[in-house]
Amino acid sequence: MYLCYFCNNSFTHKNNLNRHLKERCKSQLKDDLLNDIVKLNSILVKTINKTENVEIVDNELTINGDNNTGIIGNNNSNNTVNIEININPINKLNTDYIRTDKMMQFIEKCHGNEIDNNSLNLFLKEFNEEILCNKYHQENHCVKYIKINPPTFNILSEDNNGNKKNNTCNLNDSCELLSDEMLRIINKTLNDCKKEYKKQNKFDVYIFTIKRVREKLIKIMLVKSLKSMLIHSILVNKEMKYIKTTTII
């Protein structure tokens, strides 16, 4: 799906968005470039809003939070932005940025065809990466590796009383801990797809395919895709290495 970030109308095809920006949108800013700028700005604002303190000293912007730190440098100037990001526990991940378009593409690819296990595994791996190791949403980096051999991970969780806990897990235990939450997010995205198809008057066309996809999403398939993601996307990424902190807020 394509979204106009000025008026929040969504469109199935990009040419419809372009036509809307040129002819129908009430905003004075009507071209793709400015629309993308607004989109990037909205992401930056959401990131800053998750922090506690902002300090500017000698052209350096420092944003203080309470868990991990990311640094953004500008090679064309002497300015450095230090962003300390609050990491969400596995049971409170941010999914506001997850859109239905990729899931809908997969549903439409499966429509009228057998759901191949390899294709499903690849799709689930990419979906997991979008949430758990998205470089633009470091607030969801609740899974990091402690050591490569044997694969050992730290997963941040939260109990019913709001107490955060660092869990040290091997590969299999990590998949088990992650699978229930990721399955919940996937099912929510499937429900969002159903709502979108209803808006497009395509619900009757794809409802059976959605049902077949949901039936295929048994836990064993999700665990397999999570294992692939942990090995091929987290263990190989030095930025996903866990750095022990003394306190968790």
N, C-alpha and C positions, 0 to 999 in steps of 0.2 A: 504494500500500500504506500501511497505518496501523500504526504501531509503538507498543507499550507500552514506555515508557522505564524502567519499573521491572523488568520481567522479560524484555524483548527478544522477546516473542512478536509476530508480525506478523499483520495481518488485512486481508482484501480490502476490507471495508466498514467505515465508521466506526461504524455501530451495533453491529457485532460487537466492536469495540474498547471501546465504551461498556459493553456488557454484561459484557465481561471485567473492566473496571475496577470495575464495581459488584458483580459476583457471584463472580468466579473468581480474580482476581489476589490473591496472598498479601500484597501490600503494604498497609499501613494507609492509604496515600494513594490514594484511589480516584476522584477526579473529574478531568474534562478539564483544568480550570484548573491544578491542581497537576502534571498530566502535562506540560503545556506549559512550566511553570516549570522542571521537571527537564530538558526538552529544551533550553531556552535556556541553562540553566546548563552543560550538557554541551558546548555550542558554545563558551561563554566559556572553560571550562577547557582545551579543545583549543587555543584561540588563545593562552592564557597559557603553556601548556606548550611552545609553539614558540619562546618567547623565552628570553633568557639571564639577565637581571637584573631584579629588582623592587625598587623603592624608593618609600617613602612619606614625603613631607616636607610638613608643614603641610596635611594632608588631601588632598594630591595624590599620586596613584598614577602612577608612571612605570615603564613596562616597556621595557627596552632590548633591541633586537635588532641586525640589521646591514644593513638595506636601506631599505625605505620606511617612512613614519610615518603612522599614522592617529590622529585625535584624537576622543574621544567626550566631549561636554560634557553636563552635567545642568542644565537651565534652572531647576530648582527648588531648587538648592543652589549652593554655591560650589566644589563638587568638580569637578575636571577629570581625566580619564583620558587619558594619552598612551600609545599603544601603537605601538611600532616593530616592524614585522612582517618576518620573513624571507621574501623572495619566492622561490618555487620556480621553477627553470628550466622551459622548455617540456617537456622530456623527463622531468620528475619532478613533475608536477602532483598535487595532492591530490584524489583522487576518492572518498575514504571516505564523503563525505556524499551522493554521487550515488545516488539510489534508482531502482528500476526502474519506479515507477508511471507516470511520464510516457511512457516508452518503451512500456510495456504498453498504455497508453491509445491510443497511435498505432497499435500493432500491431492492436489490436481494432477500431479505426476502419477500418483497411485490409482487415480480414478479409472476404473475399467481394467486395471492390471493387477497382477499378483504383487503383494508387498514383499519384496525381496529382503531377506534378513540382512544382507551386506549393506544394502542401500539404507535400511532403517538404522543400522548400527552407525554408519557414517553420518547420517543426519543427526542422530542423538548426540554423537561426539561433538559436532559443530554447535549444537544447541547448548550443550553443557559448557563449552568453551565461551560462548557468548555471555554466559552468566558468571562463571567462576574464574575465568582468566581474561576478561575483557580489559585491555589496557586503558580504555576510557572510563571504566567504572571500577576503580581500584577499591572502592568501598565494599565490593563483593569478594575480595581476595581473602576469603576466610580459610582457604586450603593452601598450605605452602609445604614444600618438602624440607625435611630436616637433614636427611642423608639419602644418597642415591642407592647405595648397596649395603644392606637390602633396602628397598624403597620404604622410607619411613616419612610420615607426614604429620603436620600439626593442623588440626581442624578446630576452629573457634566455634563453640556452641553456647547456648544460654538456657538455664533451667527455668522452671515455672516462676521462680522468685526474682527473675531478672539478673541472676548471677552468671557472669561469663566464665567459661572454662576452656583452657587449652587441652585438647585431647591428642595424645600421641598414639598414632595408629599405623599398623602395617598396611600393605596394599589392599588386602581383602577387607579388613575392618574399616578402612577409609571408604571403600565402595559401599559397604553396608550402611555406614553412618550417613553418607550423602544421598543414597538412593531414594529414601522416602520423601525428602524435601524436594528433590529434583522431579520426582514423579508428580508431586502435588503441583509444581509450577507448570509442567508439561500439560497436565489435565486442565489447568486454568487457561492455558493458551489455546487448547482445543475448544474450550467453551467460548473463548473470545472469537475464534474462527466461526463457530456456529452463529454467533450474534452478527458477525460481519456478513456472512452469507445470507442471513435473513434480510439485512438491509439491502443487499443486492438482488433479492428475490431468487437466490440460487440455493436456498436451504434444502429443498427437495432433491436437488441434483446431487449434492455432496454429502448428505446426512449418512447414507449407507457407508460411504468411504471413510468418513470420520469414525464411525462405529468400528469398522475393520481395523483402522489405525490404532484406536484405543485398545482393542482386544489384543493387538500385537505387542503393545507396550507393557508386557509382563515384566516383573522385576528383574528376571534373569537377563533380559535384553538390555535393560538400563544399566545393570551392574557391569555387563560386558563393555558397554560404551564408556562408562565412567572409568573403568580400568584402562582403556585405550587413551582417554583424555589425560589421566594422571601420568601415564608413562611418557606419552609423546608430546604433551603440551606443558606440563608443569615440571617434571623432572629435568627437562632439557633447557629450562628457562632460568637463568641465574637470578632474574628479578623476582622469581617465585620462591626463593629460598627463605626459610623462616629465620627471623632474627629474634632471639628471645628478649622479652622485655620484663622489667621487674614488677610492673603493675598492670592490671586490666581494669578499665573503668567501665 
